[in-house]
Amino acid sequence: MLRYWTAGESHGKTLLALVDGFPAGVPIETEPIDYELRRRQGGYGRGGRQRIETDKVDIRSGIWKGVTLGSPIALEVVNRDHKLERLDDLPRPRPGHGDLTGAMKYLGSVRGVLERASARETAVRVAAGALAKQLLGQFDISVLGYVLEIGSERIEPVEGTLEELRAVRDQSEVYGLNLQRDAPIKKLIDNAGKHGDTLGGIVEVRVDGCPFGLGTHAQWDLKLDGRLAQAVMAVQAIKGVEIGLGFEAARRPGSQVHDPIHFDPQKKNTATLGYERPTNNAGGLEAGMTNGQPIVIRAAKKPISTLAKPLASINLDTKQPEEASYERSDVCAISAASVIVECVVAFEIARAVVDKFGGDSLEETRARYEAFLAMARER
């Protein structure tokens, strides 16, 4: 089983991810991981900490001469802004954070909760996902995340190939797929900042090249749509997840929801194995399994809870009403969220590839992958 754990606090010395079950023989470069870490720190509306940290990954184990060994891979992202021992507790919990609930759960400090609950932890989840992308690349599976909405403003994607859209996304300051929307979106973010407010939004991730049959229908906790939803929902500040049509499917009759099936023998050598769909309302997943179509998953991120113009709270010592505490924060981190969601999705797809095809090494996994495709084409 391919899996990972993370450790570390927002202002602690370092952040760690331990990746287990990664096949041997996969060439790994650190620059693609550092690239995703830089993207996570970017996007219009980010706060002052991003000018302090310069995130880079240090691969501490599991790699020899640039190739995975099959043993656990330790990824480290050091915090330059480490000052945890010098920080005081927050006496007034911030609405929307885990401050109050965590302090009650552990009968302890707010600081002890917020440092781990912070989205700073996602730096190493991005590192783990960027590592997983290098495995997916061996099977021509690509993952693209982008911003669809910020606040009440939609960023309607332009038309183009996957690589053309990736180029547009990488030029956009808000990580959208329509450069003409950047200017009005930036004004929206600036206006929220001037009023001490914050903005959320919706991100979308598309996965191309998945073969049939990743995931399973056989057990509830192994369905790929469920595992993807859990991974995305577990990202800080995500409050909703949709696959394909999502909630819109509940508003339409079945004839406008389900994707008709056609067969084109000229496309037997593609990921669809020739089974073509004029629509992809299912978002690439049926009965918990990939169906050869692109996976499409969306996530709704709430506005950041730390406000420059604080909401009402109470003092935990006196129980008297006071404004919530304030810690340095962003106005809008939806661009960063698109990177994080892209990377956690990538890791779950890689996990599903390893689950289906197995193998201790890339060579063995690829042989099983090719054997499966050959049999599936004859089905």
C-alpha positions as CSV (number, residue, x, y, z in Angstrom):
1,M,0.0,0.0,0.0
2,L,1.3,3.5,-0.9
3,R,0.6,5.9,1.9
4,Y,2.1,8.8,3.8
5,W,2.1,10.6,7.1
6,T,3.1,14.2,8.0
7,A,4.6,15.8,11.1
8,G,5.5,19.3,12.2
9,E,4.1,22.6,13.4
10,S,3.6,25.9,11.6
11,H,6.3,27.7,13.5
12,G,8.3,24.6,14.4
13,K,11.8,23.8,13.1
14,T,10.6,21.6,10.2
15,L,7.9,19.8,8.4
16,L,8.1,16.1,7.5
17,A,6.3,13.6,5.2
18,L,7.1,9.9,5.4
19,V,6.1,8.1,2.2
20,D,5.8,4.3,2.4
21,G,5.1,1.7,-0.3
22,F,6.7,3.7,-3.2
23,P,8.0,1.3,-5.8
24,A,11.7,1.0,-6.4
25,G,13.3,2.1,-9.6
26,V,11.4,5.4,-10.2
27,P,13.7,8.2,-11.2
28,I,13.1,11.2,-9.0
29,E,14.1,14.9,-9.4
30,T,13.8,17.5,-6.6
31,E,13.2,20.4,-9.0
32,P,9.6,19.3,-9.9
33,I,8.8,19.1,-6.2
34,D,10.4,22.5,-5.5
35,Y,8.4,23.9,-8.4
36,E,5.1,22.8,-6.8
37,L,6.3,24.2,-3.4
38,R,6.9,27.6,-5.0
39,R,3.5,27.5,-6.7
40,R,1.9,26.8,-3.3
41,Q,3.5,29.9,-1.9
42,G,2.3,32.0,-4.8
43,G,-1.0,33.3,-6.1
44,Y,-2.4,36.8,-5.6
45,G,-3.6,37.6,-2.1
46,R,-1.0,35.8,-0.1
47,G,0.4,37.2,3.1
48,G,3.8,38.2,4.6
49,R,5.0,34.8,5.6
50,Q,5.4,33.8,1.9
51,R,8.1,36.5,1.7
52,I,9.9,34.8,4.6
53,E,9.8,31.2,3.6
54,T,11.5,29.8,0.5
55,D,10.3,26.2,0.5
56,K,12.6,23.5,-0.8
57,V,12.4,19.8,-0.3
58,D,15.2,17.8,1.2
59,I,14.9,14.0,0.5
60,R,16.3,12.4,3.6
61,S,15.9,8.7,2.7
62,G,14.6,6.2,0.2
63,I,16.6,7.6,-2.8
64,W,20.0,6.5,-4.1
65,K,21.6,8.2,-7.1
66,G,18.3,9.8,-8.0
67,V,16.3,6.5,-8.0
68,T,13.8,5.2,-5.4
69,L,14.9,2.2,-3.4
70,G,11.5,0.8,-2.4
71,S,12.1,1.8,1.2
72,P,10.3,4.7,3.0
73,I,11.0,8.1,1.6
74,A,11.4,10.9,4.1
75,L,10.7,14.4,2.7
76,E,11.6,17.5,4.7
77,V,10.7,21.2,4.3
78,V,12.5,23.3,6.8
79,N,10.7,26.4,8.3
80,R,12.9,29.4,8.1
81,D,10.4,31.3,10.3
82,H,10.7,28.8,13.2
83,K,10.0,30.6,16.5
84,L,7.5,28.3,18.3
85,E,9.3,28.4,21.6
86,R,9.1,32.2,21.7
87,L,5.4,32.5,20.9
88,D,2.7,33.1,23.5
89,D,-0.6,31.5,23.6
90,L,-3.7,33.1,22.0
91,P,-6.1,34.0,24.8
92,R,-9.1,34.7,22.5
93,P,-10.0,31.9,20.1
94,R,-10.6,32.8,16.4
95,P,-14.0,31.8,15.0
96,G,-13.6,29.3,12.1
97,H,-10.4,27.9,13.4
98,G,-9.9,24.9,15.6
99,D,-8.7,27.1,18.5
100,L,-11.6,26.7,20.9
101,T,-12.6,23.1,20.0
102,G,-8.9,22.0,20.2
103,A,-8.3,23.7,23.5
104,M,-11.4,22.0,24.9
105,K,-10.5,18.6,23.4
106,Y,-7.0,18.5,24.8
107,L,-7.7,20.6,27.9
108,G,-4.7,22.7,26.9
109,S,-3.5,25.7,25.0
110,V,-4.8,27.2,21.8
111,R,-1.2,27.5,20.5
112,G,-0.8,23.7,20.8
113,V,-3.7,23.2,18.4
114,L,-3.3,26.0,15.9
115,E,0.3,25.2,15.2
116,R,-0.6,21.7,13.9
117,A,-4.0,22.7,12.4
118,S,-2.4,25.4,10.3
119,A,-2.4,25.0,6.6
120,R,1.4,25.4,6.7
121,E,1.4,21.6,7.1
122,T,0.2,21.3,3.5
123,A,3.7,22.1,2.3
124,V,4.8,18.5,2.8
125,R,1.5,17.2,1.5
126,V,2.4,19.1,-1.7
127,A,5.8,17.5,-1.6
128,A,4.4,14.0,-1.3
129,G,1.9,14.7,-4.2
130,A,4.7,16.1,-6.4
131,L,6.7,13.0,-5.7
132,A,3.7,10.9,-6.6
133,K,3.3,12.8,-9.9
134,Q,6.7,11.5,-11.0
135,L,5.4,7.9,-10.6
136,L,2.2,8.8,-12.5
137,G,4.3,10.3,-15.3
138,Q,5.7,6.8,-15.9
139,F,2.2,5.8,-16.9
140,D,1.3,8.9,-18.9
141,I,-1.2,10.1,-16.2
142,S,-1.3,13.9,-15.8
143,V,-2.9,16.0,-13.1
144,L,-3.9,19.7,-13.5
145,G,-5.4,21.9,-10.8
146,Y,-6.8,25.4,-11.3
147,V,-9.1,28.0,-9.8
148,L,-12.7,28.2,-11.0
149,E,-14.1,30.8,-8.6
150,I,-12.9,33.4,-6.2
151,G,-15.6,34.9,-4.0
152,S,-18.6,35.3,-6.2
153,E,-16.6,35.7,-9.4
154,R,-16.3,32.7,-11.8
155,I,-13.2,32.2,-14.0
156,E,-14.6,30.5,-17.1
157,P,-11.9,28.3,-18.6
158,V,-10.8,29.0,-22.1
159,E,-10.6,26.1,-24.7
160,G,-7.3,24.4,-25.4
161,T,-5.3,21.2,-25.1
162,L,-4.2,20.1,-21.6
163,E,-0.7,21.6,-22.1
164,E,-2.1,24.8,-23.5
165,L,-4.3,25.1,-20.4
166,R,-1.4,24.4,-18.1
167,A,0.5,27.2,-19.8
168,V,-2.4,29.6,-19.2
169,R,-2.7,28.5,-15.6
170,D,1.0,29.1,-15.1
171,Q,0.8,32.6,-16.5
172,S,-2.2,33.5,-14.3
173,E,-1.6,35.4,-11.0
174,V,-4.7,33.7,-9.6
175,Y,-4.0,30.3,-11.2
176,G,-7.1,30.4,-13.4
177,L,-7.6,29.3,-17.0
178,N,-8.6,32.7,-18.4
179,L,-6.0,35.5,-18.2
180,Q,-8.7,38.1,-19.0
181,R,-10.2,37.4,-15.6
182,D,-7.1,38.1,-13.6
183,A,-7.5,41.9,-13.4
184,P,-11.1,42.0,-12.0
185,I,-10.3,39.1,-9.6
186,K,-7.3,41.0,-8.3
187,K,-9.4,44.0,-7.7
188,L,-11.9,41.8,-5.8
189,I,-9.1,40.5,-3.5
190,D,-7.7,44.0,-3.0
191,N,-11.1,45.3,-1.9
192,A,-11.5,42.5,0.6
193,G,-8.1,43.2,2.0
194,K,-8.9,46.9,2.4
195,H,-12.0,46.0,4.5
196,G,-10.1,43.5,6.7
197,D,-11.9,40.6,5.1
198,T,-10.9,37.4,3.3
199,L,-12.1,35.4,0.3
200,G,-12.6,31.7,-0.5
201,G,-13.4,30.0,-3.8
202,I,-13.7,26.8,-5.8
203,V,-10.8,24.8,-7.3
204,E,-11.0,22.1,-9.9
205,V,-8.6,19.2,-10.6
206,R,-8.5,17.2,-13.8
207,V,-6.7,13.8,-14.1
208,D,-6.0,12.5,-17.7
209,G,-4.7,9.1,-18.7
210,C,-6.1,6.9,-16.0
211,P,-6.8,3.4,-17.2
212,F,-10.0,1.6,-16.5
213,G,-10.5,0.0,-13.1
214,L,-8.5,2.0,-10.6
215,G,-10.4,1.7,-7.3
216,T,-13.1,-0.9,-6.6
217,H,-16.8,-1.3,-6.1
218,A,-16.3,-4.2,-3.6
219,Q,-15.7,-2.3,-0.3
220,W,-17.0,1.1,0.7
221,D,-13.6,2.3,2.1
222,L,-11.7,1.4,-1.1
223,K,-14.0,3.2,-3.6
224,L,-11.7,5.6,-5.4
225,D,-14.3,8.5,-5.4
226,G,-14.6,8.1,-1.6
227,R,-10.8,8.1,-1.1
228,L,-10.4,11.1,-3.3
229,A,-13.2,12.9,-1.5
230,Q,-11.6,12.2,1.9
231,A,-8.1,13.3,0.8
232,V,-9.5,16.6,-0.6
233,M,-11.9,17.2,2.3
234,A,-9.0,16.8,4.7
235,V,-7.2,19.8,3.3
236,Q,-7.5,22.7,5.7
237,A,-10.6,25.0,5.0
238,I,-12.2,22.7,2.4
239,K,-15.9,22.5,3.1
240,G,-17.3,20.7,0.1
241,V,-16.2,18.2,-2.6
242,E,-17.9,17.4,-5.9
243,I,-17.0,14.8,-8.6
244,G,-18.3,15.4,-12.2
245,L,-21.6,17.1,-12.1
246,G,-21.7,16.8,-8.3
247,F,-24.7,18.5,-6.8
248,E,-26.0,19.5,-10.2
249,A,-26.7,15.8,-10.9
250,A,-29.4,15.9,-8.2
251,R,-31.2,18.7,-10.1
252,R,-31.5,17.0,-13.5
253,P,-33.4,14.0,-14.8
254,G,-31.4,10.8,-15.4
255,S,-31.5,11.3,-19.2
256,Q,-29.4,14.5,-18.7
257,V,-27.0,13.0,-16.2
258,H,-25.7,9.6,-17.3
259,D,-23.0,9.4,-20.0
260,P,-24.0,7.4,-23.1
261,I,-21.4,4.7,-24.2
262,H,-20.1,4.4,-27.8
263,F,-17.3,2.3,-29.2
264,D,-14.6,3.5,-31.6
265,P,-12.2,0.7,-32.6
266,Q,-9.7,3.4,-33.8
267,K,-9.2,4.4,-30.2
268,K,-8.5,0.9,-28.6
269,N,-5.0,2.0,-27.8
270,T,-6.0,5.0,-25.7
271,A,-7.0,5.2,-22.1
272,T,-10.7,4.7,-23.1
273,L,-9.9,1.4,-24.8
274,G,-12.3,2.7,-27.5
275,Y,-15.2,3.2,-25.2
276,E,-16.1,6.8,-25.9
277,R,-18.5,9.1,-24.1
278,P,-20.0,12.3,-25.6
279,T,-20.2,13.7,-22.0
280,N,-18.3,13.2,-18.8
281,N,-20.9,14.0,-16.2
282,A,-19.7,11.1,-14.0
283,G,-16.3,12.9,-13.7
284,G,-14.4,9.7,-14.8
285,L,-15.7,7.5,-11.9
286,E,-18.5,5.0,-11.8
287,A,-19.2,2.6,-8.9
288,G,-16.0,3.7,-7.3
289,M,-13.8,2.9,-10.3
290,T,-12.2,4.8,-13.1
291,N,-14.0,4.5,-16.4
292,G,-11.3,5.7,-18.8
293,Q,-12.6,9.3,-18.9
294,P,-10.8,12.2,-17.3
295,I,-11.4,12.5,-13.5
296,V,-12.9,15.8,-12.6
297,I,-13.1,16.8,-9.0
298,R,-13.9,20.2,-7.4
299,A,-13.4,21.6,-3.9
300,A,-15.0,24.5,-2.1
301,K,-12.6,26.4,0.2
302,K,-14.0,28.7,2.8
303,P,-12.5,32.2,3.4
304,I,-9.5,32.3,5.7
305,S,-10.7,32.4,9.3
306,T,-8.1,34.9,10.6
307,L,-9.5,38.4,9.9
308,A,-7.6,41.7,10.1
309,K,-10.9,43.0,11.3
310,P,-11.6,40.4,14.0
311,L,-14.9,38.8,14.8
312,A,-16.4,38.6,18.3
313,S,-14.9,36.1,20.7
314,I,-14.3,35.6,24.4
315,N,-11.2,35.7,26.6
316,L,-10.7,32.1,27.7
317,D,-9.4,33.2,31.1
318,T,-12.0,35.8,32.0
319,K,-14.9,34.5,29.8
320,Q,-15.5,38.1,29.0
321,P,-16.4,39.2,25.4
322,E,-13.4,40.5,23.4
323,E,-12.3,40.6,19.7
324,A,-10.7,37.4,18.4
325,S,-6.9,37.2,18.4
326,Y,-5.0,38.0,15.2
327,E,-2.1,36.2,13.7
328,R,-0.4,37.1,10.4
329,S,-2.5,35.7,7.6
330,D,-3.5,35.9,3.9
331,V,-6.5,37.7,2.3
332,C,-7.0,34.9,-0.2
333,A,-5.2,31.6,-0.5
334,I,-7.4,29.9,-3.1
335,S,-4.6,29.8,-5.6
336,A,-2.5,27.9,-3.1
337,A,-5.4,25.6,-2.4
338,S,-5.5,24.6,-6.1
339,V,-1.9,23.4,-5.8
340,I,-2.6,21.5,-2.6
341,V,-5.8,19.8,-3.9
342,E,-4.0,18.9,-7.1
343,C,-1.2,17.2,-5.2
344,V,-3.4,15.3,-2.7
345,V,-5.4,14.1,-5.7
346,A,-2.2,13.0,-7.5
347,F,-1.1,11.0,-4.4
348,E,-4.5,9.2,-4.3
349,I,-4.3,8.3,-8.0
350,A,-0.8,7.0,-7.5
351,R,-2.0,5.0,-4.5
352,A,-4.7,3.5,-6.7
353,V,-2.2,2.6,-9.4
354,V,0.0,0.8,-6.9
355,D,-3.1,-1.0,-5.4
356,K,-4.2,-2.3,-8.8
357,F,-1.0,-3.2,-10.4
358,G,1.2,-3.9,-7.4
359,G,4.9,-4.6,-7.8
360,D,7.9,-3.8,-5.7
361,S,9.6,-2.1,-8.6
362,L,8.6,0.2,-11.4
363,E,9.6,-2.5,-13.9
364,E,7.3,-5.0,-12.3
365,T,4.4,-2.5,-12.0
366,R,4.8,-1.4,-15.6
367,A,4.8,-5.0,-16.8
368,R,1.5,-5.7,-14.9
369,Y,0.0,-2.5,-16.3
370,E,0.9,-3.4,-19.9
371,A,-0.5,-7.0,-19.4
372,F,-3.7,-5.6,-18.0
373,L,-4.2,-3.2,-21.0
374,A,-3.5,-6.0,-23.4
375,M,-6.1,-8.2,-21.8
376,A,-8.6,-5.3,-21.5
377,R,-8.3,-4.5,-25.2
378,E,-9.3,-8.1,-26.0
379,R,-12.3,-8.0,-23.6
